[in-house]
Amino acid sequence: MKLTIFNIALIIMAILVILWLIKRTRVNKQKEKQYVEPLPFQPIHIEEVKDLYDGTELICKTGFLHYQLTMTNAVKEETEGLFVGSAKADPNHAARILIEDETNQLRGYIDNQNDLYKKLISRKKAAVYGFSRKQNDDSFIGEVCVRIR
C-alpha cells in the first residue's frame, strides 16, 4: 500500500514537471522576434573633415575605416582634393565598393573587401570622406574613410 501511494505521488510529480516545462517552452516560442532596422544614411559635411586632411595624409575619425582606392577616376583640377560622399556595394561586381562624391560623381572603387561589401548590401549606403589627386601626368590616387556601424 505504501509503495502504491509513493508510485502515484511520483507519477503526479512527473506530470507536474512535464506540464511546467511545456508551459515554459510555449511562452519562449511565442516571444515575438524583433526586427532591427538599419540606421538611416547620414551624410557628412565637408566642414566636419577639413582638419583631417593636410594635403598628403588622411586621418580617419572614430567609427571610420581607412581604405586605399583600387582605382581612382580622373577628376577636374578644381575638384581634386578632399571630398565627402557615400560608399555603396556594386551590384555588378562581387566585393567591389563604389565611392561617389556628394554630386553622385563616381570617384573610384575599392576591390576585394568582402566584409564591407556584405554590410553595404544591407545598408545600401555609408558615409565617406576622402581625397583624390593627380599622382603623375595621367594617373590619380585616392584614399577614403568609410563609416562603419
N, CA, C and O of each residue as an XYZ file, in Angstrom:
596
protein
N       0.806     -1.189      0.000
C       0.000      0.000      0.000
C       0.854      1.261      0.000
O       0.582      2.208     -0.738
N       1.908      1.263      0.849
C       2.772      2.428      0.912
C       3.494      2.640     -0.410
O       3.693      3.773     -0.848
N       3.881      1.548     -1.033
C       4.590      1.633     -2.303
C       3.679      2.174     -3.392
O       4.139      2.931     -4.248
N       2.414      1.812     -3.388
C       1.462      2.301     -4.380
C       1.251      3.804     -4.229
O       1.228      4.518     -5.232
N       1.098      4.293     -3.022
C       0.933      5.733     -2.775
C       2.194      6.478     -3.218
O       2.119      7.554     -3.810
N       3.341      5.890     -2.924
C       4.611      6.510     -3.329
C       4.721      6.572     -4.852
O       5.140      7.593     -5.396
N       4.348      5.490     -5.548
C       4.382      5.471     -7.020
C       3.419      6.499     -7.616
O       3.764      7.183     -8.580
N       2.221      6.612     -7.053
C       1.241      7.595     -7.533
C       1.776      9.013     -7.326
O       1.613      9.870     -8.195
N       2.402      9.261     -6.197
C       2.974     10.589     -5.917
C       4.085     10.913     -6.915
O       4.178     12.048     -7.383
N       4.923      9.940     -7.245
C       5.984     10.156     -8.233
C       5.410     10.448     -9.615
O       5.915     11.313    -10.329
N       4.360      9.731     -9.989
C       3.727      9.951    -11.295
C       3.121     11.351    -11.358
O       3.282     12.052    -12.357
N       2.427     11.758    -10.301
C       1.828     13.103    -10.260
C       2.919     14.172    -10.319
O       2.765     15.176    -11.013
N       4.004     13.964     -9.604
C       5.129     14.910     -9.609
C       5.734     15.007    -11.009
O       6.042     16.104    -11.477
N       5.904     13.871    -11.675
C       6.458     13.867    -13.032
C       5.527     14.598    -13.997
O       5.992     15.344    -14.859
N       4.216     14.390    -13.858
C       3.246     15.073    -14.722
C       3.308     16.587    -14.505
O       3.265     17.354    -15.467
N       3.410     17.015    -13.250
C       3.502     18.450    -12.953
C       4.770     19.074    -13.550
O       4.726     20.180    -14.089
N       5.883     18.369    -13.453
C       7.139     18.872    -14.030
C       7.031     18.955    -15.549
O       7.486     19.929    -16.149
N       6.437     17.953    -16.170
C       6.268     17.957    -17.630
C       5.354     19.106    -18.056
O       5.646     19.796    -19.033
N       4.253     19.317    -17.336
C       3.346     20.428    -17.663
C       4.047     21.780    -17.505
O       3.863     22.680    -18.325
N       4.838     21.915    -16.463
C       5.584     23.164    -16.244
C       6.567     23.417    -17.387
O       6.687     24.546    -17.863
N       7.274     22.367    -17.831
C       8.216     22.512    -18.944
C       7.494     22.857    -20.248
O       7.988     23.669    -21.031
N       6.344     22.255    -20.485
C       5.570     22.559    -21.697
C       5.132     24.020    -21.695
O       5.250     24.715    -22.704
N       4.630     24.475    -20.562
C       4.187     25.869    -20.456
C       5.360     26.823    -20.653
O       5.226     27.842    -21.330
N       6.480     26.503    -20.078
C       7.668     27.368    -20.180
C       8.172     27.446    -21.620
O       8.495     28.539    -22.085
N       8.249     26.343    -22.332
C       8.731     26.369    -23.712
C       7.715     27.022    -24.640
O       8.111     27.653    -25.620
N       6.440     26.895    -24.371
C       5.417     27.531    -25.194
C       5.542     29.052    -25.092
O       5.387     29.744    -26.099
N       5.812     29.579    -23.923
C       5.984     31.022    -23.740
C       7.215     31.496    -24.503
O       7.175     32.550    -25.137
N       8.289     30.752    -24.456
C       9.504     31.143    -25.167
C       9.304     31.137    -26.677
O       9.841     31.996    -27.376
N       8.535     30.173    -27.187
C       8.292     30.114    -28.623
C       7.410     31.265    -29.086
O       7.526     31.702    -30.231
N       6.537     31.763    -28.227
C       5.606     32.812    -28.606
C       6.225     34.205    -28.548
O       5.623     35.160    -29.039
N       7.393     34.339    -27.970
C       8.010     35.663    -27.904
C       8.267     36.171    -29.311
O       8.822     35.469    -30.157
N       7.855     37.389    -29.536
C       7.983     37.976    -30.864
C       9.433     38.361    -31.129
O      10.097     38.951    -30.276
N       9.909     38.026    -32.306
C      11.272     38.379    -32.678
C      11.275     39.812    -33.177
O      10.451     40.202    -34.004
N      12.204     40.577    -32.669
C      12.271     41.983    -33.049
C      13.147     42.146    -34.274
O      14.237     41.579    -34.353
N      12.669     42.917    -35.220
C      13.435     43.232    -36.419
C      14.183     44.531    -36.164
O      13.582     45.554    -35.835
N      15.480     44.479    -36.318
C      16.297     45.668    -36.116
C      16.525     46.311    -37.472
O      17.190     45.748    -38.341
N      15.967     47.488    -37.636
C      16.081     48.199    -38.906
C      17.424     48.914    -38.961
O      17.850     49.492    -37.961
N      18.100     48.887    -40.104
C      19.379     49.585    -40.195
C      19.196     51.092    -40.031
O      18.158     51.650    -40.387
N      20.218     51.731    -39.489
C      20.155     53.174    -39.293
C      20.125     53.885    -40.634
O      20.749     53.424    -41.590
N      19.413     54.997    -40.720
C      19.352     55.716    -41.992
C      20.697     56.347    -42.342
O      21.532     56.587    -41.470
N      20.888     56.609    -43.623
C      22.115     57.223    -44.119
C      22.213     58.654    -43.602
O      21.271     59.436    -43.732
N      23.347     58.985    -43.020
C      23.588     60.341    -42.535
C      24.825     60.886    -43.239
O      25.941     60.444    -42.965
N      24.635     61.840    -44.142
C      25.789     62.374    -44.872
C      26.702     63.199    -43.967
O      26.287     63.676    -42.910
N      27.930     63.353    -44.396
C      28.918     64.160    -43.683
C      29.052     65.473    -44.442
O      28.880     65.512    -45.660
N      29.354     66.533    -43.732
C      29.589     67.823    -44.375
C      31.087     68.077    -44.440
O      31.838     67.654    -43.561
N      31.509     68.762    -45.477
C      32.935     68.995    -45.721
C      33.591     69.745    -44.559
O      34.776     69.549    -44.291
N      32.833     70.601    -43.870
C      33.393     71.359    -42.745
C      33.826     70.442    -41.603
O      34.747     70.766    -40.853
N      33.157     69.298    -41.476
C      33.471     68.359    -40.398
C      34.832     67.689    -40.579
O      35.440     67.257    -39.601
N      35.311     67.599    -41.809
C      36.509     66.799    -42.065
C      37.676     67.600    -42.646
O      38.705     67.020    -42.993
N      37.534     68.916    -42.757
C      38.611     69.724    -43.350
C      39.926     69.592    -42.586
O      40.996     69.591    -43.194
N      39.855     69.483    -41.277
C      41.072     69.396    -40.464
C      41.714     68.014    -40.512
O      42.810     67.833    -39.983
N      41.062     67.043    -41.130
C      41.571     65.673    -41.143
C      42.413     65.353    -42.373
O      42.845     64.214    -42.547
N      42.649     66.348    -43.225
C      43.465     66.141    -44.424
C      44.400     67.329    -44.570
O      43.954     68.474    -44.649
N      45.713     67.049    -44.606
C      46.690     68.135    -44.692
C      47.328     68.266    -46.074
O      48.323     68.975    -46.226
N      46.780     67.606    -47.062
C      47.333     67.663    -48.409
C      48.087     66.405    -48.789
O      48.243     66.108    -49.973
N      48.558     65.662    -47.796
C      49.282     64.417    -48.071
C      48.730     63.228    -47.287
O      48.813     62.090    -47.749
N      48.175     63.480    -46.122
C      47.742     62.390    -45.248
C      46.284     62.579    -44.843
O      45.858     63.683    -44.507
N      45.527     61.483    -44.880
C      44.123     61.485    -44.484
C      43.993     60.759    -43.149
O      44.431     59.617    -43.012
N      43.399     61.417    -42.183
C      43.199     60.833    -40.856
C      41.726     60.466    -40.722
O      40.849     61.274    -41.027
N      41.459     59.247    -40.265
C      40.075     58.785    -40.110
C      39.565     59.085    -38.707
O      40.274     58.892    -37.719
N      38.330     59.557    -38.636
C      37.671     59.799    -37.361
C      37.284     58.460    -36.733
O      37.346     57.420    -37.388
N      36.888     58.492    -35.473
C      36.402     57.301    -34.790
C      35.137     56.802    -35.485
O      34.240     57.586    -35.797
N      35.075     55.502    -35.723
C      33.925     54.917    -36.393
C      34.089     54.808    -37.896
O      33.164     54.387    -38.591
N      35.256     55.184    -38.409
C      35.540     55.112    -39.838
C      36.734     54.189    -40.062
O      37.632     54.111    -39.223
N      36.739     53.491    -41.197
C      37.875     52.657    -41.583
C      38.537     53.245    -42.814
O      37.865     53.773    -43.700
N      39.859     53.151    -42.863
C      40.650     53.741    -43.942
C      40.859     52.731    -45.067
O      41.195     51.573    -44.817
N      40.659     53.177    -46.305
C      40.872     52.335    -47.482
C      41.604     53.127    -48.559
O      41.370     54.322    -48.737
N      42.480     52.451    -49.262
C      43.127     52.999    -50.458
C      42.231     52.644    -51.638
O      41.809     51.494    -51.764
N      41.933     53.608    -52.504
C      41.109     53.310    -53.670
C      41.885     52.411    -54.626
O      43.033     52.705    -54.959
N      41.273     51.327    -55.066
C      41.890     50.425    -56.035
C      42.034     51.132    -57.374
O      43.062     51.027    -58.042
N      40.994     51.847    -57.749
C      41.018     52.615    -58.989
C      40.404     53.974    -58.703
O      39.300     54.072    -58.167
N      41.128     55.015    -59.066
C      40.648     56.378    -58.867
C      40.357     56.994    -60.221
O      41.215     57.010    -61.103
N      39.149     57.499    -60.383
C      38.774     58.142    -61.639
C      39.448     59.504    -61.767
O      39.720     60.178    -60.773
N      39.706     59.888    -62.997
C      40.256     61.213    -63.261
C      39.196     62.260    -62.934
O      38.026     62.106    -63.282
N      39.619     63.317    -62.265
C      38.712     64.416    -61.941
C      39.338     65.722    -62.416
O      40.547     65.809    -62.627
N      38.500     66.722    -62.578
C      38.998     68.030    -62.985
C      39.868     68.603    -61.882
O      39.706     68.276    -60.707
N      40.784     69.453    -62.277
C      41.745     70.006    -61.328
C      41.064     70.741    -60.180
O      41.534     70.686    -59.044
N      39.958     71.428    -60.469
C      39.270     72.184    -59.412
C      38.527     71.278    -58.423
O      38.168     71.726    -57.334
N      38.292     70.018    -58.784
C      37.618     69.102    -57.856
C      38.588     68.135    -57.180
O      38.157     67.247    -56.444
N      39.881     68.292    -57.416
C      40.866     67.462    -56.713
C      40.875     67.841    -55.243
O      40.447     68.931    -54.863
N      41.367     66.931    -54.430
C      41.474     67.193    -53.004
C      40.377     66.505    -52.228
O      39.847     65.474    -52.641
N      40.046     67.095    -51.093
C      39.101     66.500    -50.160
C      37.679     66.503    -50.718
O      37.249     67.474    -51.342
N      36.959     65.412    -50.489
C      35.547     65.327    -50.876
C      34.792     64.503    -49.845
O      35.386     63.719    -49.105
N      33.487     64.686    -49.804
C      32.603     63.863    -48.973
C      31.577     63.223    -49.890
O      31.283     63.749    -50.963
N      31.037     62.104    -49.475
C      30.063     61.424    -50.319
C      29.557     60.158    -49.674
O      29.297     60.114    -48.472
N      29.419     59.120    -50.491
C      28.867     57.867    -49.991
C      29.557     56.679    -50.648
O      30.127     56.783    -51.734
N      29.486     55.560    -49.959
C      30.004     54.290    -50.474
C      28.819     53.351    -50.608
O      27.940     53.325    -49.747
N      28.795     52.578    -51.689
C      27.721     51.602    -51.866
C      28.275     50.364    -52.551
O      29.291     50.422    -53.244
N      27.598     49.254    -52.350
C      28.016     47.990    -52.963
C      27.713     48.032    -54.456
O      26.653     48.498    -54.872
N      28.655     47.541    -55.254
C      28.470     47.479    -56.708
C      27.637     46.240    -57.032
O      28.071     45.123    -56.750
N      26.449     46.412    -57.619
C      25.609     45.245    -57.912
C      26.160     44.364    -59.031
O      25.732     43.219    -59.180
N      27.103     44.882    -59.820
C      27.630     44.132    -60.962
C      28.903     43.353    -60.657
O      29.274     42.460    -61.419
N      29.577     43.675    -59.553
C      30.831     43.006    -59.201
C      30.804     42.633    -57.722
O      30.472     43.460    -56.872
N      31.148     41.404    -57.426
C      31.192     40.952    -56.039
C      32.374     41.591    -55.327
O      33.461     41.709    -55.892
N      32.154     41.999    -54.092
C      33.177     42.555    -53.203
C      33.774     43.861    -53.714
O      34.905     44.194    -53.361
N      33.043     44.604    -54.533
C      33.515     45.914    -55.007
C      32.625     46.998    -54.406
O      31.398     46.913    -54.452
N      33.270     48.018    -53.843
C      32.558     49.131    -53.244
C      32.795     50.369    -54.092
O      33.937     50.748    -54.352
N      31.704     50.998    -54.521
C      31.788     52.212    -55.325
C      31.818     53.428    -54.410
O      31.067     53.499    -53.437
N      32.684     54.380    -54.721
C      32.805     55.609    -53.947
C      32.317     56.764    -54.813
O      32.843     57.004    -55.900
N      31.303     57.479    -54.319
C      30.758     58.626    -55.031
C      30.875     59.858    -54.154
O      30.850     59.761    -52.927
N      31.006     61.036    -54.796
C      31.012     62.270    -54.020
C      29.579     62.769    -53.852
O      28.634     62.108    -54.281
N      29.420     63.934    -53.230
C      28.076     64.437    -52.931
C      27.274     64.785    -54.187
O      26.051     64.911    -54.118
N      27.943     64.940    -55.330
C      27.238     65.206    -56.590
C      26.963     63.918    -57.361
O      26.572     63.971    -58.528
N      27.159     62.776    -56.733
C      26.973     61.438    -57.320
C      27.933     61.146    -58.464
O      27.651     60.299    -59.312
N      29.060     61.839    -58.493
C      30.110     61.543    -59.471
C      30.956     60.405    -58.907
O      31.391     60.462    -57.756
N      31.188     59.375    -59.714
C      31.980     58.228    -59.271
C      33.440     58.648    -59.134
O      34.070     59.040    -60.116
N      33.979     58.566    -57.915
C      35.373     58.932    -57.659
C      36.314     57.754    -57.818
O      37.500     57.944    -58.089
N      35.807     56.543    -57.653
C      36.641     55.351    -57.769
C      35.963     54.179    -57.093
O      34.779     54.229    -56.758
N      36.738     53.121    -56.899
C      36.179     51.960    -56.217
C      37.262     51.237    -55.428
O      38.461     51.433    -55.625
N      36.776     50.389    -54.523
C      37.638     49.558    -53.683
C      37.280     48.112    -54.001
O      36.107     47.740    -53.952
N      38.269     47.300    -54.323
C      38.039     45.884    -54.630
C      38.410     44.996    -53.447
O      39.175     45.393    -52.568
N      37.853     43.789    -53.442
C      38.208     42.710    -52.512
C      37.995     43.072    -51.046
O      38.860     42.809    -50.210
N      36.866     43.667    -50.736
C      36.510     43.968    -49.350
C      35.178     43.290    -49.039
O      34.128     43.933    -49.009
N      35.242     41.980    -48.807
C      34.031     41.173    -48.633
C      33.186     41.597    -47.439
O      31.963     41.679    -47.555
N      33.813     41.869    -46.289
C      33.049     42.231    -45.093
C      32.306     43.548    -45.289
O      31.120     43.652    -44.977
N      33.003     44.543    -45.803
C      32.364     45.836    -46.053
C      31.272     45.695    -47.107
O      30.218     46.321    -46.994
N      31.512     44.891    -48.114
C      30.527     44.671    -49.179
C      29.236     44.084    -48.604
O      28.144     44.526    -48.960
N      29.355     43.095    -47.719
C      28.173     42.474    -47.118
C      27.392     43.475    -46.274
O      26.162     43.463    -46.283
N      28.092     44.338    -45.549
C      27.408     45.353    -44.747
C      26.677     46.352    -45.632
O      25.561     46.766    -45.318
N      27.304     46.738    -46.734
C      26.696     47.737    -47.608
C      25.522     47.178    -48.405
O      24.652     47.939    -48.828
N      25.480     45.875    -48.617
C      24.329     45.286    -49.305
C      23.072     45.501    -48.464
O      22.012     45.812    -49.007
N      23.179     45.338    -47.158
C      22.005     45.510    -46.303
C      21.734     46.973    -45.969
O      20.581     47.349    -45.759
N      22.769     47.801    -45.917
C      22.584     49.205    -45.536
C      22.401     50.140    -46.714
O      21.966     51.276    -46.527
N      22.714     49.708    -47.899
C      22.620     50.482    -49.137
C      23.727     51.524    -49.275
O      24.395     51.555    -50.309
N      23.949     52.379    -48.275
C      24.952     53.449    -48.375
C      25.663     53.624    -47.043
O      25.123     53.310    -45.982
N      26.875     54.129    -47.123
C      27.613     54.515    -45.925
C      28.288     55.847    -46.209
O      28.732     56.103    -47.329
N      28.359     56.680    -45.205
C      29.015     57.973    -45.361
C      30.511     57.770    -45.566
O      31.104     56.840    -45.019
N      31.108     58.645    -46.358
C      32.523     58.519    -46.683
C      33.116     59.907    -46.885
O      32.436     60.828    -47.337
N      34.379     60.041    -46.547
C      35.137     61.224    -46.942
C      36.510     60.761    -47.378
O      36.986     59.710    -46.949
N      37.136     61.533    -48.219
C      38.433     61.128    -48.733
C      39.035     62.191    -49.620
O      38.569     63.329    -49.661
N      40.077     61.802    -50.328
C      40.699     62.727    -51.262
C      41.106     61.972    -52.510
O      41.312     60.758    -52.491
N      41.215     62.715    -53.586
C      41.782     62.180    -54.821
C      42.664     63.271    -55.401
O      42.324     64.453    -55.367
N      43.797     62.852    -55.929
C      44.718     63.823    -56.529
C      45.512     63.147    -57.632
O      45.582     61.921    -57.724
N      46.104     63.986    -58.458
C      46.899     63.502    -59.577
C      48.252     63.048    -59.048
O      48.925     63.783    -58.326
N      48.643     61.835    -59.414
C      49.925     61.310    -58.960
C      51.027     61.708    -59.932
O      52.069     62.220    -59.523
N      50.802     61.478    -61.184
C      51.704     61.954    -62.228
C      50.836     62.374    -63.406
O      49.644     62.617    -63.222
N      51.384     62.465    -64.591
C      50.652     63.055    -65.710
C      49.294     62.429    -66.004
O      48.347     63.153    -66.313
N      49.171     61.117    -65.918
C      47.902     60.512    -66.310
C      47.336     59.510    -65.306
O      46.474     58.711    -65.673
N      47.782     59.525    -64.077
C      47.203     58.616    -63.085
C      46.814     59.392    -61.833
O      47.434     60.390    -61.467
N      45.767     58.893    -61.196
C      45.250     59.511    -59.982
C      45.317     58.500    -58.846
O      45.250     57.292    -59.071
N      45.449     59.005    -57.630
C      45.397     58.159    -56.438
C      44.348     58.733    -55.499
O      43.989     59.907    -55.591
N      43.866     57.899    -54.606
C      42.873     58.365    -53.656
C      42.788     57.470    -52.441
O      43.126     56.287    -52.484
N      42.330     58.063    -51.364
C      42.095     57.345    -50.114
C      40.754     57.792    -49.577
O      40.325     58.920    -49.820
N      40.096     56.915    -48.849
C      38.807     57.247    -48.253
C      38.709     56.675    -46.844
O      39.399     55.722    -46.485
N      37.837     57.283    -46.069
C      37.452     56.767    -44.762
C      35.957     56.485    -44.830
O      35.166     57.384    -45.113
N      35.568     55.237    -44.570
C      34.179     54.795    -44.695
C      33.609     54.576    -43.302
O      34.230     53.915    -42.469
N      32.411     55.137    -43.046
C      31.751     54.960    -41.748
C      31.275     53.521    -41.615
O      30.591     52.994    -42.492
N      31.649     52.893    -40.501
C      31.285     51.508    -40.211
C      30.430     51.490    -38.955
O      30.762     52.132    -37.959
N      29.324     50.748    -39.008
C      28.463     50.614    -37.818
C      28.347     49.179    -37.428
O      27.666     48.857    -36.453
